Amino acid sequence: MRAFATAIALFTLLAASAQAQSLDGKGLFEQKCAVCHIPHRPTKEDRAKMVAPPAMGVMYHVKERYTSPEAAVDFVVDYVIDPKREKAVCMERSIRRFGLMPSQKGNVSEAQLRAIAAYMVDTFPPAGFRHPKMGRGLPVR
């Protein structure tokens, strides 16, 4: 009986470890988001190939509108699952260029999306970032 309890405990620990790894926001962002939303300031070569706004630009606009990290995460989760023009925070010219993001419902779980959104809120835009079209940085909060 003791061996059975030890096996159950080990299985539980391994399952929790696997779930924690699957909810690594940075890894999930790189796997599921960075193919479209590049994580760096775009170079001239990047600009010609971009299919979506860079992550730092998107998060610049998210943080302009949603000043608490929790509100920003909630917005990202909601928008990625159910994107609508009236919800969009990007500039109109970005929407004209790239269109609306397709819904990722079924491609990412809510738990994964929350981990991705928390990583994005913590990471983008980097300190000192100035929006190239707006000429200003975010206020310090």
C-alpha atoms as a printed R data frame, in Angstrom:
    type eleno elety resid chain resno       x      y       z
1   ATOM     1    CA   MET     A     1   0.000  0.000   0.000
2   ATOM     2    CA   ARG     A     2   2.875  2.348   0.774
3   ATOM     3    CA   ALA     A     3   4.328  1.821  -2.731
4   ATOM     4    CA   PHE     A     4   0.948  2.657  -4.242
5   ATOM     5    CA   ALA     A     5   0.731  5.920  -2.266
6   ATOM     6    CA   THR     A     6   4.285  6.814  -3.303
7   ATOM     7    CA   ALA     A     7   3.431  6.115  -6.955
8   ATOM     8    CA   ILE     A     8   0.321  8.317  -6.743
9   ATOM     9    CA   ALA     A     9   2.329 11.137  -5.137
10  ATOM    10    CA   LEU     A    10   5.029 10.875  -7.814
11  ATOM    11    CA   PHE     A    11   2.420 10.883 -10.596
12  ATOM    12    CA   THR     A    12   0.739 13.965  -9.102
13  ATOM    13    CA   LEU     A    13   4.074 15.766  -8.855
14  ATOM    14    CA   LEU     A    14   4.963 14.932 -12.461
15  ATOM    15    CA   ALA     A    15   1.532 16.029 -13.701
16  ATOM    16    CA   ALA     A    16   1.817 19.352 -11.843
17  ATOM    17    CA   SER     A    17   5.311 19.863 -13.258
18  ATOM    18    CA   ALA     A    18   4.102 19.145 -16.802
19  ATOM    19    CA   GLN     A    19   1.218 21.602 -16.403
20  ATOM    20    CA   ALA     A    20   3.556 24.291 -15.059
21  ATOM    21    CA   GLN     A    21   5.834 23.799 -18.053
22  ATOM    22    CA   SER     A    22   2.899 23.986 -20.453
23  ATOM    23    CA   LEU     A    23   1.905 27.322 -18.891
24  ATOM    24    CA   ASP     A    24   5.261 29.003 -19.455
25  ATOM    25    CA   GLY     A    25   4.139 32.328 -20.909
26  ATOM    26    CA   LYS     A    26   7.372 33.052 -22.760
27  ATOM    27    CA   GLY     A    27   7.552 29.605 -24.332
28  ATOM    28    CA   LEU     A    28   3.886 29.708 -25.279
29  ATOM    29    CA   PHE     A    29   4.288 33.200 -26.765
30  ATOM    30    CA   GLU     A    30   7.237 32.001 -28.844
31  ATOM    31    CA   GLN     A    31   5.323 28.908 -29.945
32  ATOM    32    CA   LYS     A    32   1.893 30.381 -30.610
33  ATOM    33    CA   CYS     A    33   2.259 34.143 -31.133
34  ATOM    34    CA   ALA     A    34   5.730 35.159 -32.313
35  ATOM    35    CA   VAL     A    35   5.255 33.686 -35.779
36  ATOM    36    CA   CYS     A    36   2.939 36.641 -36.480
37  ATOM    37    CA   HIS     A    37   3.712 39.168 -33.712
38  ATOM    38    CA   ILE     A    38   7.478 39.599 -33.796
39  ATOM    39    CA   PRO     A    39   8.956 40.229 -30.336
40  ATOM    40    CA   HIS     A    40  11.436 42.931 -31.353
41  ATOM    41    CA   ARG     A    41  11.449 46.318 -33.038
42  ATOM    42    CA   PRO     A    42  11.004 45.533 -36.740
43  ATOM    43    CA   THR     A    43  13.885 46.086 -39.105
44  ATOM    44    CA   LYS     A    44  13.351 47.296 -42.673
45  ATOM    45    CA   GLU     A    45  13.481 43.653 -43.811
46  ATOM    46    CA   ASP     A    46  10.972 42.612 -41.112
47  ATOM    47    CA   ARG     A    47   8.506 45.313 -42.158
48  ATOM    48    CA   ALA     A    48   8.188 43.886 -45.651
49  ATOM    49    CA   LYS     A    49   7.300 40.426 -44.279
50  ATOM    50    CA   MET     A    50   5.144 41.306 -41.261
51  ATOM    51    CA   VAL     A    51   1.679 39.745 -41.152
52  ATOM    52    CA   ALA     A    52   0.632 41.373 -37.858
53  ATOM    53    CA   PRO     A    53   1.756 44.277 -35.698
54  ATOM    54    CA   PRO     A    54   4.836 43.644 -33.521
55  ATOM    55    CA   ALA     A    55   4.099 42.525 -29.946
56  ATOM    56    CA   MET     A    56   5.628 45.687 -28.494
57  ATOM    57    CA   GLY     A    57   3.318 47.917 -30.534
58  ATOM    58    CA   VAL     A    58   0.244 45.894 -29.646
59  ATOM    59    CA   MET     A    59   1.072 45.963 -25.948
60  ATOM    60    CA   TYR     A    60   1.865 49.678 -26.113
61  ATOM    61    CA   HIS     A    61  -1.736 50.283 -27.140
62  ATOM    62    CA   VAL     A    62  -3.137 47.736 -24.676
63  ATOM    63    CA   LYS     A    63  -1.302 49.467 -21.820
64  ATOM    64    CA   GLU     A    64  -2.476 52.891 -23.007
65  ATOM    65    CA   ARG     A    65  -6.070 51.770 -22.537
66  ATOM    66    CA   TYR     A    66  -5.792 49.256 -19.681
67  ATOM    67    CA   THR     A    67  -3.670 50.602 -16.850
68  ATOM    68    CA   SER     A    68  -3.769 47.605 -14.497
69  ATOM    69    CA   PRO     A    69  -2.003 44.353 -15.408
70  ATOM    70    CA   GLU     A    70  -5.140 42.370 -14.574
71  ATOM    71    CA   ALA     A    71  -7.288 44.460 -16.920
72  ATOM    72    CA   ALA     A    72  -4.677 44.163 -19.679
73  ATOM    73    CA   VAL     A    73  -4.548 40.356 -19.300
74  ATOM    74    CA   ASP     A    74  -8.360 40.148 -19.324
75  ATOM    75    CA   PHE     A    75  -8.489 42.261 -22.494
76  ATOM    76    CA   VAL     A    76  -5.891 40.123 -24.309
77  ATOM    77    CA   VAL     A    77  -7.709 36.898 -23.361
78  ATOM    78    CA   ASP     A    78 -11.064 38.262 -24.504
79  ATOM    79    CA   TYR     A    79  -9.758 39.803 -27.728
80  ATOM    80    CA   VAL     A    80  -7.718 36.806 -28.845
81  ATOM    81    CA   ILE     A    81 -10.700 34.471 -28.432
82  ATOM    82    CA   ASP     A    82 -13.285 36.901 -29.848
83  ATOM    83    CA   PRO     A    83 -11.623 39.683 -31.865
84  ATOM    84    CA   LYS     A    84 -13.922 42.454 -33.051
85  ATOM    85    CA   ARG     A    85 -13.143 45.789 -34.650
86  ATOM    86    CA   GLU     A    86 -14.852 47.713 -31.855
87  ATOM    87    CA   LYS     A    87 -12.576 46.010 -29.287
88  ATOM    88    CA   ALA     A    88  -9.345 46.643 -31.192
89  ATOM    89    CA   VAL     A    89  -6.752 48.877 -29.551
90  ATOM    90    CA   CYS     A    90  -4.368 49.178 -32.502
91  ATOM    91    CA   MET     A    91  -4.344 52.166 -34.787
92  ATOM    92    CA   GLU     A    92  -6.795 52.138 -37.688
93  ATOM    93    CA   ARG     A    93  -3.965 52.021 -40.238
94  ATOM    94    CA   SER     A    94  -2.716 48.789 -38.629
95  ATOM    95    CA   ILE     A    95  -6.155 47.247 -38.970
96  ATOM    96    CA   ARG     A    96  -6.310 48.325 -42.626
97  ATOM    97    CA   ARG     A    97  -2.866 46.843 -43.269
98  ATOM    98    CA   PHE     A    98  -3.173 43.572 -41.340
99  ATOM    99    CA   GLY     A    99  -6.912 43.099 -40.840
100 ATOM   100    CA   LEU     A   100  -8.331 41.811 -37.583
101 ATOM   101    CA   MET     A   101  -6.583 38.983 -35.843
102 ATOM   102    CA   PRO     A   102  -8.344 35.679 -36.498
103 ATOM   103    CA   SER     A   103  -9.893 34.104 -33.414
104 ATOM   104    CA   GLN     A   104  -7.560 31.686 -31.688
105 ATOM   105    CA   LYS     A   105 -10.411 29.789 -30.044
106 ATOM   106    CA   GLY     A   106  -9.466 26.119 -30.202
107 ATOM   107    CA   ASN     A   107  -5.787 26.936 -30.852
108 ATOM   108    CA   VAL     A   108  -4.985 28.019 -27.307
109 ATOM   109    CA   SER     A   109  -6.653 27.268 -23.969
110 ATOM   110    CA   GLU     A   110  -7.745 30.046 -21.649
111 ATOM   111    CA   ALA     A   111  -5.079 29.000 -19.121
112 ATOM   112    CA   GLN     A   112  -2.385 29.130 -21.815
113 ATOM   113    CA   LEU     A   113  -3.698 32.467 -23.046
114 ATOM   114    CA   ARG     A   114  -3.611 33.923 -19.533
115 ATOM   115    CA   ALA     A   115   0.022 32.802 -19.191
116 ATOM   116    CA   ILE     A   116   0.867 34.342 -22.579
117 ATOM   117    CA   ALA     A   117  -0.949 37.586 -21.755
118 ATOM   118    CA   ALA     A   118   0.775 37.892 -18.357
119 ATOM   119    CA   TYR     A   119   4.154 37.381 -20.048
120 ATOM   120    CA   MET     A   120   3.295 40.010 -22.666
121 ATOM   121    CA   VAL     A   121   2.172 42.532 -20.032
122 ATOM   122    CA   ASP     A   122   5.429 41.986 -18.124
123 ATOM   123    CA   THR     A   123   7.659 42.081 -21.224
124 ATOM   124    CA   PHE     A   124   6.275 44.440 -23.854
125 ATOM   125    CA   PRO     A   125   6.982 47.144 -24.666
126 ATOM   126    CA   PRO     A   126  10.493 47.258 -23.232
127 ATOM   127    CA   ALA     A   127  11.572 50.126 -20.988
128 ATOM   128    CA   GLY     A   128  12.278 53.261 -22.997
129 ATOM   129    CA   PHE     A   129  10.147 52.152 -25.967
130 ATOM   130    CA   ARG     A   130   8.729 54.987 -28.018
131 ATOM   131    CA   HIS     A   131   5.974 54.270 -30.494
132 ATOM   132    CA   PRO     A   132   7.420 55.134 -33.927
133 ATOM   133    CA   LYS     A   133   4.143 56.621 -35.188
134 ATOM   134    CA   MET     A   134   3.234 58.470 -32.001
135 ATOM   135    CA   GLY     A   135   6.593 59.748 -30.741
136 ATOM   136    CA   ARG     A   136   5.995 59.138 -27.080
137 ATOM   137    CA   GLY     A   137   6.516 56.508 -24.440
138 ATOM   138    CA   LEU     A   138   4.067 55.164 -21.936
139 ATOM   139    CA   PRO     A   139   3.741 57.092 -18.697
140 ATOM   140    CA   VAL     A   140   5.496 55.475 -15.752
141 ATOM   141    CA   ARG     A   141   2.965 53.682 -13.557
